[in-house]
C-alpha cells in the first residue's frame, strides 16, 4: 500500500465471537486472529487489498475507525499537530517491523496510522 491509502477498518465490539459470526454471515468475511493477536480477529476484503479487525470496545473507542498507511508516523503526527489536530496515541510497536498511532482531527474524528510491514 502507498502513503495515504486507507488500509484497515477497526470495528469495536462487545463480544468477539458473536461479532465474528455476524460479519462472516453478513459479508462472507473469513475472520481469524493471527498468532499472538487472539484479541484482534482480522479479515481481508474480497478485493484482497484492504481489510480490518474486530476489536474489543473500550472507553474512547465506540465507533469504527479507519487506519491510514503512512511512510512515517512521526512525520505525519508532526503535521497533525501543526494543522490543529491532536495526537491521542504516540507511535507504538505492533511487531518488529510495524507501528501504529492514533490522532484526532480538528473536527474530533479519530483515525489511526500504520507504518511498516506485517510480513517478515
RAKA-V570612 format. One record per residue. N is the residue number from 1. RES is the residue in one small letter. OMEGA is omega in whole degrees, -180 to 180 (* if undefined). BURIAL is # if it has 9 or more other C-alpha atoms within 8 Angstrom, else .. Layout:
n=<N,N>
res=<RES,RES>
omega=<OMEGA,OMEGA>
burial=<BURIAL,BURIAL>
This chain:
n=<1,2,3,4,5,6,7,8,9,10,11,12,13,14,15,16,17,18,19,20,21,22,23,24,25,26,27,28,29,30,31,32,33,34,35,36,37,38,39,40,41,42,43,44,45,46,47,48,49,50,51,52,53,54,55,56,57,58,59,60,61,62,63,64,65,66,67,68,69,70,71,72,73,74,75,76,77,78,79,80,81,82,83,84,85,86,87,88,89,90,91,92,93,94,95,96,97,98,99,100,101,102,103,104,105,106,107,108,109,110,111,112,113,114,115,116,117,118,119,120>
res=<x,x,x,x,x,x,x,x,x,x,x,x,x,x,x,x,x,x,x,x,x,x,x,x,x,x,x,x,x,x,x,x,x,x,x,x,x,x,x,x,x,x,x,x,x,x,x,x,x,x,x,x,x,x,x,x,x,x,x,x,x,x,x,x,x,x,x,x,x,x,x,x,x,x,x,x,x,x,x,x,x,x,x,x,x,x,x,x,x,x,x,x,x,x,x,x,x,x,x,x,x,x,x,x,x,x,x,x,x,x,x,x,x,x,x,x,x,x,x,x>
omega=<-178,177,178,178,171,-171,-167,175,177,179,179,-178,177,-176,-176,-177,178,-180,177,179,-178,-176,176,180,-177,-173,-177,179,169,-171,177,180,176,177,-180,-179,-174,179,-176,-180,-173,173,173,179,178,179,179,-179,-177,-179,-178,-177,169,-172,177,177,178,178,179,179,-176,180,178,177,178,176,-177,177,179,177,-179,177,-178,179,-179,178,176,178,178,-177,179,-178,173,177,-176,175,179,178,178,179,-179,-179,169,175,178,-176,-180,-177,176,178,177,174,176,179,-178,178,178,177,-180,176,176,176,177,176,173,-176,177,-180,174,*>
burial=<.,.,.,.,#,#,#,#,#,#,#,#,#,.,.,#,.,.,#,#,.,.,#,#,.,.,.,.,#,.,#,.,#,#,.,.,.,.,.,#,#,#,#,#,#,.,.,.,.,#,#,#,#,#,#,#,#,.,.,.,.,.,.,#,#,#,#,#,#,#,.,.,#,.,.,#,#,.,.,#,#,.,.,.,#,#,#,.,.,.,#,.,#,.,.,.,#,#,#,#,#,#,#,#,#,.,.,.,.,#,#,#,#,#,#,.,.,.,.,.>
